[in-house]
């Protein structure tokens, strides 16, 4: 049957549900037989719930006969069928690679017999049968993309689209690949009915309607992650081989290589995979992607890759400190939990500087943005926007936004872009009628009641000022290292970047702690450089762990001889 009666009539060519052979493939009898060797065949009576929305650690199912209906839940008692798996097809999507709460339910139909593959055996099967594993991984990714696009299996976000907390929650859901539908209370005709249904007033927004019809009133990112089952359960007694702090390109690369080489790996991330690179609309000079790739897509693929090899990703957990007084080392999280590891890779990167202008903090999230993705572009509509900054990120944002907004104004304090931006971006900016460069110019005033409404900029050479009714500014200036959580454990340079020891490009001043990517002093601030450092540092981690094991063995041997 088609993926959904609701969307079948309006599928675009690039819709994952239109690519049914890849999104919902039917395996050959030979492949099905190989999968069966990893699981147990069992009958499933008609109506049996094989897995239910909100569960964790569910199994993988291959249909031998009959069918499995994949169900999307609407409210308390209403469901719809996303897809009906028939013989030779299989259940699951990306949450089968981690321990998050699943988004959908699976119900057996008449005369159904399945192969049930337990979670651990599924991971072994995917690794041991690479041709089958490739088909499954592609299907899992496409299914999640389809669920996000339509949206299915997710939540309702209700609030004013330009409101700071609405923007924050939407950004968190989007960057973590969680399906959701936004009801903009300023323009959506259905919004009033939702407010009446839940007895809400405008000052109580935004709210999230989570699975089970649970109402969350303006939750924090961490509370939302907990309610949706996005967070990993952390074991305080478990000692990991390596704790990676930060899930930008460098941290994800370290996780992929460490996990693929058999190290017990966990990644700690405060917001979402991708880091600063994850906010880039398109990266065109990254090796292997001639047509470019968005930062979020690149991060999403790396996350799946790391999880495929067994790495765990704990999102909505910010590192708040580090206990370096004893062994094993421990990362202290902002909720007081401790994550122990024999080694730590610091990959917390850098963040853009804030504007040095009055009311900057008041308008953050209410017109001032530090990312230029499809979500922010949607907020801008066809209005004029400002981009502050002259680096590649600013150039990529300008080119991307110019496709949809009315006009893009690039403000830089210097004389131009040649010293800070790649030539291919400068050429596109120069040739665009919808982009204007303002050299030697900075923002001097921000105005607005609850959201940004008006901006004044001033030419530093002439002193001339101009005020325009602009509601969206994209700030992409400078790099401030995210190292405040390290305390006094490591040596930092004057700018706050992590220093490394002589003879080792990545080992920090304390043995067992390594720094990679933008956070490392002297690093090249490029995505490809971060990925390279993250992959290479694993060899240093191996050497350190081997030396520790050898030292421990010698100590035990000495004690035995003394006895």
LINTAFEN-V959441 format. One line per field, one symbol per residue. psi: psi as a letter, one per 20 degrees, with the letter a starting at -180 (. if undefined). A space follows every 50 residues. Layout:
psi: ???
This chain:
psi: qqhphhihikprhjphiilhhhhmqoqqhgghhgghiiappqqoqpipoh qqpiqqkrrppppgqbqppppppobhjpqqpgqopapirqrqbhiiiakr pqirqppqaqlppropoqghhghgghhhmhhghgggggggghgggghghi qqjbrppprphiqghgggggggggijkpprppooihhphihhhggghjlq rhijqrqporqjkppoolqrgghggghikiqqppoiipoqgpopoplagg ghgggghghhjjpopqppphfqqhbhhijphpoikppimhjrqqhhgggg ghgggghhijqqoorkoppirpojirprrppprijiqpoqqhqpoolibr qqqqpmqqjghhjpikhpqjqnahghhhhhckrqrppoqjahggghgggg hihhrgqpoppqhaibihiiqqhhhgghghipijpppnrkqqpiqpqqeh rphqppqpphghipqppqmpippoomprooqmjhiicjhqpqahijqpqr qpioiipaippipqpqbhippjqpmqghggggghghhhhhgggghghggg ghghgghggghh.
